[in-house]
Amino acid sequence: MSETIYNNTIPKKNKINKRTLNNILTTKKKKISLQLLGNIISSNYFVYENTLIYDLADELNNKQQIMSLAVLNFNNEIIGLINRKIFFEILGKPFGRDIYKYKSIKLLTLKVNSFFYKLNIFSISKEIIDQMTDSYKISYYLLYKEENKYYGIFSNIDLLKYLSKMTYQDIQLAKNIQQNLVNENLYIKEPEYHIIFKSFMAKEVGGDFYFYKKYSDKKIILSLCDVSGKGISAALVTTFLYASFNLWNFENGIDILIEKLNQDIFNNFNSEKFVTGIFADIDLNTGKLHIIDMGHSYIYLYRDSVFYKLDTLTENLPIGILGENNSDISTIQLLKNDIIFITSDGLIEQTNDLGEEFGVESILGSFTINENENIQNISNKLFEYYRKFSQSAPQLDDVTYCIFKYI
């Protein structure tokens, strides 16, 4: 018996093109732009409208990999689609094969949605995904080119695979960008001070952010922020913070920057995102530490072997919650060998396999040092404690901390 199923290389003048199965599977199409529907087809197969149901059933039994194929007229225009599962369900009914044995395939041809093969994938993705049910039924769609000529078939599963791949690639790109903006490790050693920042995300990307800048000969800015939520949406806000901090002239005051950030985040993110943070402006000549605590509160002082939680005594709300917000400043006098420790809540609230929190007490254990010890040793000890404590428990939140030592 001659073959009834062909690939999408249309024979001239309707001459039967009897390609073998291997040739069908390796036939290549001309490359088109990456985000067009033509790139996600999973089937090129078709039959002509005069094909007998009996002949098609026989051939499909020998080609188990074919799940769908188009039905064309002799002008190579699309009539509809054969869904293998539905096709054999009909033939499997009592007397099904006897009834349809010598009938044309047109009787079992399904009318399905068809799209132009050069449409952008994202222009139809919502429509198709909205049609999916909890049963995750596989649906097939036809693609046509000019004059309704057949191009190929794709399914909702092909679309989801493509979108999943695109999402993964986007996440990897976002991860690379964020790692360039927020390094996992930063160590600054100057005659008047030493600083360490350490940051590791719960997901590929996250919402923790830190910033350091020496904006005059004897003044520096430190900041550690925690964006609500995790993942790409939080990372988007950290990118915004990075740009804002780098463009700001800190001689104009950190409080003015915070007011601007509050307005921008409130207006652009519609109160769906907010930022808690510590903003520290340090005068190295006088040792004055000016702190603006925007609903964060995780800032500590280690002095003379005692670990204090700093009470910033402000009622500042997180950035972006309200259109108007306070940015009240607290000030403390730093002494030689004082250490300031700032952290995100992900460190303190991390739990172990027993559900116990890491807590401030575990952090305190890392600070049993002499006044001349390098803060790198503190950071290494703290990170080791954290890993041993967590064991096999998953990381629940992004973790970032800053250790600043005034020399």
Buried (B, 14 or more C-beta within 10 A) or exposed (E): EEBBBBBBEBEEEEEEEEBEBEEBEEEEBEEEEEBBBBBBBBBBBBBBBEBBBBBBBEBBEEBEEBBBBBBBEEEBEBBBBBBBEEBEEBBEEEEBBEBBBEEBBBEBBBEBEBBBBBBEBEEBBEEBEEEBEEEEEBBBBBBBBEEBBBBBBBBBBBBBBBBEEBEEEEBEEBBEBBBEBBEEEBBEEEEEBBBBBBBBBBBBBBBBBBBBBBEEEEBBBBBBBBBBBBBBBBBBBBBBBBEBBEEBEBEEBBBEBBBEBBBBBBEEBEEEBBBBBBBBBBBBEEBBBBBBBBBBBBBBBBBEEEBEEBEBEBEBBBBBBEEEBBBBBBEBEBEEBBBBBBBBBBBBEBBBEEEEEBBBEBBBEBBEBEEEBBBBEBBBBBBEBBEEBBEEBEBBBBBBBBBBBBE
